[in-house]
Amino acid sequence: MPPSPSPPPDRFQREIEDVIRLAEKRLDRQSFGSRVRRSGRRVGGVVGGLSGRLPAVETMAGWGLALMLASWLLSLPLFRFIPSVGLLVLYAQAIGIFLLALAIVVSLVRGRSGGGSGSKVWRGERLSYSSPYGGGFLARLRRMFRR
């Protein structure tokens, strides 16, 4: 029985060096702002456990919508007999609108990692989640009429 073929050890060494080199490149490319945010998180955790970090956009928008729904339900004639319900409705609407607006602004500021500098990279190459078969329905329809 011949011995099983195994990759040479220098191949593993090259792979490890590639991983280390890519990690070092990532640290070199890391922006000053992200380093400041990370150190700020550490300081916030040490100072009192409170950081100035906002929750996820989806969470803020969900709470805003929930408060808007609650204020609408409380404004129905069924709840008019409860004292101070008008004030509660006003506060719930104001906070709900504020959370919805804040969620929109934060999502625009943070952006999404759909492309540009926020795209995902694997082994030094940018990942593409688009179809390798030529795009979506509209692209195929356009190609069909160009012929």
N, C-alpha and C positions, 0 to 999 in steps of 0.2 A: 504494500500500500504506500503510495507516494505521500510525502508530508503535505499538509494542507497549505495552500498558498495564503500567505498573510502579507498585508501591506508592509512595506519597509518602515522602520521606525522614524526615518527622517521625514516621511510624509506626515506623520502625526505631529512631529515637531514643527513643520511648516504650517500646518493648520492651526496649531496653538499660537504660533507667532502672528499669523494673520488675524486671529481673534483679538490678541493683545494690541496689535497695531490699530485695528479698527476702533477698539475701546479708547485708546489714547487719542485718536483723531476726534472721536466724539467729544471727549473732554476738552480738547483744544478748541473745537467749534462751538462749544457751549457758550451761550450768550452771558453777558455780565448780569442782565436782569434776572435770568433764571437762577444764577448763583446767589444773588441778593435775596430773591424770594425764598430759596431754600434755607439760607441762613436766618431769614426773618421768621420762618416757621419754627426753626430750632429755638430762637429767642422767645417766640410766643409760647411755645410749649414749656419753656423753663420759667417764664415770668408768671403765668397764671393759668396756663392751659387754654387760653383764649387766643385764637388767631383771627386775623381780619379776613379770613378766607370765606368767600360766599359759597352757598350750596350749589349743587348742579342746577343748570338752567331748567331742566325738566322738573326738578323739585320746586323751584320758585314759581314756575308757571302753573304747576299743579295746585300749589297752595293758593295762588292768586285766583285761579278758576274756582276752587272750592269755596273761598270766601265770597266770591261773586255769586255763586249758587246759593250759599247760605243767606246772603243779604236779600236775594230775590225771594227765597222762600219765606224769610221773616217779614217781607213787605206785603205778603198776601193778606187778605182780610181776615183770615183765620187767626192770625197772631196780633191783630190790632189791639186787643184788650190787655196785652201784657204791658206794664208800665216801662217806659224808657226804651221800647223796641225801636222807635224811630232813630234814636241816637246810636243804638247798636248797629242798625242797618247802615247808617251813614259811615261809621267807623269801618265796618266790614267792607263796604264798597271802596272806601278810600285806600285801605290797606291792600285790597285785592287788585285794584287798578295799579297801585304803586308796584306790587310784586310782578304783575304782568309786564309793565313797562320796563322794570329793572331786568327781567329775564330776557326781553328782546334786546336791550342795550348790551347786556353781558354776552349774549350769544353773538352779537355783531362784533364786539370787541375781541372776544376770545377766538372767534373764527372756528372753522372746522378743519380737520386734517384731510380734506379732500384733494389737496394738491399743494403745490408751492413748497415752502420750507417745512411744512408740517407733514409731508408725505412719509410713509413708512419705508424703511430701508432694511434690506436683508442681505448680508454679506457684501455690503458696499453698493448694491444695486437697488434702485427705486422700484418698489412693488407697484404693479398695476392691477387693479381689480376689474378692469374692463374686459369685455369678451374677446378672446383671441380669434373669434370667427367673424369679426368685422362689425361689431357694434350692435346696436339695438334695431328695433323694427323700422324706425324711420330711416336709418342709414341703409338698411337693406332695400327699402322701398325706393330711395333715391338712386341707388346703384342699378336697380332693375329698370328704371326709366331712362337712365343715361345710355344704355346699350343701344 
